[in-house]
Amino acid sequence: MEIYIDGDACPVKEEIYRDAKAAGIQVTLVTSLSHFSGKELPDNVKVVYVDEGADSADYRIVALTKPGDMLITQDYGLASLVLPKGVRVMHHLGYEYTQENIGQLLESRYVGAQLRKGGQRTKGPKKYTTSDREKFRKNFKKILKERPTKK
């Protein structure tokens, strides 16, 4: 298992780095060049930079992930592309995308886009809270414990 992070807007990178390192898992942060940082990262973390562009990171993540990997993203469309590959996908709010819920999530995104296109205002995301962070970390650790171990 390798963990991939759709990194441009992920508020739980540090938690992922820490918990993955404790579990001995490699993390790959995929992010655009505009988010370049000279910050030193843990030795289990590598960064893949992509060009600017609406879907550059998504295309790279789809190409890199393989069955058994995990992806952290808030992008429903990206989740829908890697789920059929056998990748576990988690949102930073702590819930998992599944084949059972992805259709409804994509539909609600579409409806919201249509409303905005028609001039209606829709609510933006709620502020990320300490409770959200704790829920993510609890569920993330649970998934890490579920992974098969090599013998």
matplotlib code that plots the C-alpha trace (Angstrom):
import matplotlib.pyplot as plt

x = [0.0, 1.1, -0.8, -1.4, -2.5, -4.3, -2.3, -3.3, -6.1, -5.6, -5.8, -4.5, -1.2, 0.8, -1.5, -1.2, 2.6, 2.9, 0.4, 1.8, 5.3, 4.3, 2.8, 5.8, 3.9, 5.2, 3.3, 3.2, 2.0, 0.8, 0.6, 1.0, 4.2, 2.5, 2.6, 6.3, 7.9, 11.4, 10.0, 11.7, 9.4, 9.6, 11.7, 8.6, 7.1, 7.9, 6.5, 5.4, 4.9, 2.6, 2.0, -0.7, -4.0, -7.4, -6.8, -3.0, -2.8, -5.8, -4.3, -1.0, -2.8, -4.9, -1.7, 0.3, -2.3, -2.6, -4.9, -4.4, -3.3, -5.1, -5.9, -6.9, -8.9, -12.0, -12.5, -15.5, -14.6, -11.0, -12.4, -14.7, -11.8, -9.6, -12.3, -12.6, -8.8, -9.2, -7.9, -9.4, -10.4, -10.9, -12.1, -10.4, -13.7, -13.1, -15.5, -14.7, -15.8, -17.2, -18.9, -22.1, -21.9, -19.9, -22.9, -24.9, -22.0, -21.3, -25.0, -25.2, -22.0, -23.7, -26.9, -25.0, -23.0, -26.2, -27.8, -24.7, -24.7, -28.3, -27.3, -28.3, -26.0, -25.1, -23.4, -19.6, -17.9, -18.1, -15.0, -12.7, -12.9, -10.8, -13.7, -13.3, -9.6, -10.1, -12.7, -10.4, -7.5, -9.6, -10.9, -7.5, -5.8, -8.6, -8.0, -4.3, -4.8, -7.1, -4.5, -3.0, 0.5, 3.3, 4.5]
y = [0.0, 3.5, 6.6, 9.4, 12.9, 15.2, 17.9, 21.4, 21.7, 18.9, 20.2, 16.9, 16.3, 16.4, 13.8, 11.6, 11.9, 11.1, 8.1, 6.6, 6.8, 5.0, 2.3, 2.1, 3.3, 5.5, 8.7, 10.6, 14.2, 15.2, 19.0, 21.8, 23.8, 26.8, 25.0, 24.4, 24.3, 23.8, 22.5, 19.3, 16.4, 13.0, 10.4, 8.4, 11.3, 12.2, 15.0, 14.9, 18.3, 18.8, 21.7, 24.3, 23.2, 22.2, 18.5, 18.0, 16.5, 14.3, 12.8, 12.1, 10.5, 8.2, 7.2, 6.5, 4.7, 0.9, -1.7, -1.6, 2.0, 4.7, 8.3, 11.2, 13.8, 16.0, 15.6, 13.4, 13.1, 11.9, 9.5, 8.0, 7.4, 5.5, 3.5, 1.0, 0.4, -1.0, 2.2, 3.1, 6.7, 8.9, 12.5, 14.8, 14.9, 11.3, 9.4, 6.9, 7.1, 3.8, 2.4, 2.6, 6.4, 7.9, 8.1, 10.2, 12.4, 13.1, 13.8, 16.3, 18.0, 18.2, 19.7, 22.3, 23.3, 23.6, 25.9, 28.1, 28.2, 29.3, 32.2, 30.7, 31.0, 27.8, 27.4, 26.9, 24.3, 24.7, 25.7, 22.7, 22.0, 20.2, 17.7, 17.1, 16.6, 14.1, 12.1, 11.9, 10.7, 8.1, 6.7, 6.9, 5.0, 2.3, 1.9, 1.6, -1.2, -3.0, -3.2, -6.6, -7.1, -8.8, -12.1]
z = [0.0, -0.8, 0.2, -2.3, -1.3, -3.7, -2.0, -3.1, -0.6, 1.9, 5.6, 7.1, 5.4, 8.7, 10.3, 7.3, 7.3, 11.0, 11.0, 7.8, 9.1, 12.3, 10.1, 7.7, 4.7, 1.8, 1.1, -2.2, -2.2, -5.6, -5.9, -8.4, -8.9, -7.5, -4.1, -4.2, -0.8, 0.5, 3.7, 4.9, 4.9, 6.7, 4.9, 4.0, 2.0, -1.5, -3.6, -7.2, -8.7, -11.7, -14.0, -13.3, -14.8, -13.6, -13.7, -13.9, -10.4, -11.0, -14.2, -12.4, -9.5, -11.8, -13.5, -10.3, -8.2, -8.2, -6.5, -2.8, -2.6, -0.7, -1.9, 0.3, -1.8, -1.6, -5.3, -6.1, -9.8, -9.0, -6.4, -9.1, -11.4, -9.0, -7.1, -10.0, -9.8, -6.3, -4.6, -1.2, -1.2, 1.8, 2.2, 4.7, 6.7, 7.6, 5.4, 2.7, -0.9, -2.1, -5.1, -3.2, -2.4, -5.3, -7.7, -5.2, -4.4, -8.1, -8.6, -5.8, -7.2, -10.6, -9.2, -7.2, -10.3, -12.3, -9.6, -9.6, -13.4, -13.3, -11.0, -7.6, -4.7, -2.9, 0.5, 0.4, 2.6, 6.3, 8.3, 9.0, 12.7, 15.3, 15.5, 11.7, 12.1, 14.9, 12.9, 10.0, 12.1, 13.9, 10.6, 8.9, 11.6, 11.5, 7.8, 8.3, 10.8, 8.4, 5.6, 4.9, 6.3, 4.4, 5.8]

ax = plt.figure().add_subplot(projection="3d")
ax.plot(x, y, z, "-o")
ax.set_aspect("equal")
plt.show()
